[in-house]
Amino acid sequence: MIDLLNYEFLRNSLYATIFLSIIGGIIGTYITINRLTYLTGAVAHASFSGVGIAYYLGFSPFIGGSIASVISGVTLVFLEKRLKEQKDIIISIL
């Protein structure tokens, strides 16, 4: 088992896994405490539109999904500050 760590790509994947598990735990706790669990599903579904549009236009679906996710997140924050409504209502509208 230790011999597998001689491969650089396996070491890199192990480092990435450890890093992402720490970051995921921190962000997941923040999302749960602030009752934003609905937000993750909304942003994920908003990214589907970016993936579809990028695929249709011949761009990378990853870039299209990333752009759509960022736009939906920024729009959500803008609407939340402007409308002073509950977060769940704004997420549903978006």
TAFEN-V854092 format. One record per backbone hydrogen bond with DSSP energy under -1.0 kcal/mol. CO is the residue of the C=O (numbers start at 1). NH is the residue of the N-H. If there is no record, write none. Layout:
co->CO nh->NH
co->CO nh->NH
This chain:
co->1 nh->4
co->2 nh->5
co->3 nh->6
co->4 nh->7
co->7 nh->11
co->8 nh->12
co->9 nh->13
co->10 nh->14
co->11 nh->15
co->12 nh->16
co->13 nh->17
co->14 nh->18
co->15 nh->19
co->16 nh->20
co->17 nh->21
co->18 nh->22
co->19 nh->23
co->20 nh->24
co->21 nh->25
co->22 nh->26
co->23 nh->27
co->24 nh->28
co->25 nh->29
co->26 nh->30
co->27 nh->31
co->28 nh->32
co->29 nh->33
co->30 nh->34
co->31 nh->36
co->32 nh->35
co->36 nh->39
co->38 nh->42
co->39 nh->43
co->40 nh->44
co->41 nh->45
co->42 nh->46
co->43 nh->47
co->46 nh->50
co->47 nh->51
co->48 nh->52
co->49 nh->53
co->50 nh->54
co->51 nh->55
co->52 nh->56
co->53 nh->57
co->54 nh->59
co->60 nh->64
co->61 nh->65
co->62 nh->66
co->63 nh->67
co->64 nh->68
co->65 nh->69
co->66 nh->70
co->67 nh->71
co->68 nh->72
co->69 nh->73
co->70 nh->74
co->71 nh->75
co->72 nh->76
co->73 nh->77
co->74 nh->78
co->75 nh->79
co->76 nh->80
co->77 nh->81
co->78 nh->82
co->79 nh->83
co->80 nh->84
co->86 nh->90
co->87 nh->91
co->88 nh->92
co->89 nh->93
co->90 nh->94
